[in-house]
C-alpha cells in the first residue's frame, strides 16, 4: 500500500486552520497515438529511444511481418521508419536501438538462421542501409549506444563472452579486451558525456558493471566498477538487468535478486566508491521479471517490471516504480497492462517531461505519464517568489513581493498536497527525502514554481 505523507504547519503562523489531504494528479498512463496497440500484430524484443526533440522511436520483432520493424512517433502519429514494416532479411529476435546526434537511427539484431552474427542497419537520408557486421560469430544478447561527445556508434555483443566494438570509418574496432566480463547474459550499455562506456551483464550468478574510455584500444583493459559485483541476481525467465546514467554520468542499475532473496527488484547506484542501495532492497511484493530502468537528469530513477508469480492474481501485469527518499512506490496506475506484459522498456522524455514505456500485450504498446507539469509551468514574467533554505531539513520559508492566493506542494511521483493561505513558514519534516515542487498562485492568476530538495 502506498504510504501518504503530509505537511505540518505551525499553528501560530496560520491565518486559518487548514486540513491537508494527499491526492494524485488527474493524469495517468496514456496511450501514445490514437490506438492502444501500435503494431499490426504480436511483438517481442522491444526497444525504445527518444531524441532531444521529444520524438519517440520503437523497434520490435514484428510477428506479422516475420521481421524486425522500426516506427517513429512525431508527436501526432506513428509511422514506419523507411516507409514500411519489416526491414530485416528475416527473423529478428535479440536486438537493440540507438540514435545519434545527427538524427540517424541504428538498429541491430541477431542474424536469422542459417546466417550468424550481429546485423547492423542505419537509417539516414530517408532510407535504411546495411552496415558491416560487428561480428559474424553466433550472438544473442546485444546492445548499441552512441557517444554523445564524439557521435560514434558502439556495439556490445555476446561473442567471446562479451566484446564491445567501435564503428570508425566503415570498420569495426575492438574496444578493450574481449570477453572482459566472463559472460554477457542480459548485456546492456550506456555512454556518458564524459566519454566513458559502461556495460552491465549477468555472469556467474552476479551482476557486473564494467567501465572503459570510449577512446580505448584493444590493448586496454576494462575496469570492474567498484571492484566488486553489484549484487547476486537471477538470470532466467527474462528477469533482465539494465543500466542508465543521470545528468552527472552516475550509473544506476536495476536487477532481479537471486532466488534466495525472493527474485524481487533492486536498484543501486555507484557513489564513486561503492554500489549503494537505492531505497529498500527487494522492494517488490513478489517475484518480477522484464526489468528496465531510466534516470531523469536530476537523478530520479524510474524502473518497470512485471509480476512473474503464477500464484498471484496479477501474474504478468507490469508496473512502474520510483523512489522519493527511501520508499519505492508506483507511478500512476498500479498496473499498466491488463494482462501479461513482456519485453518492457522505459525512457525519459526530457523535452516534454514525460516518462515513456513500451511493452508487449497482444502487440506493441507505448504509454506515457506526464511528470509534474508544475516543473515546466514557471511564469515568464519577473519572478519574485522564493523559498529558503534549499535544500532543507524540514523548515521552509517563502517570500514574495506579490500577494499569494494559494500554494501547492507536489512530489516527483505525482502526489499533490493542497493547502489554503497561511503564514510564511512550512514544516516538511514528515516528508521523505527527495525532490518537491512548490507552486504559488497569485491574486492576478499567475503562478510561480520553485524546485525544493528535502535532505
Order of alpha helices (4+ residues) and beta strands (2+ residues): beta-beta-beta-beta-beta-beta-beta-beta-beta-beta-beta-beta-beta-beta-beta-beta-beta-beta-beta-beta-beta-beta-beta-beta-beta-beta-beta-beta-beta-beta-beta-beta-beta-beta-beta-beta-beta
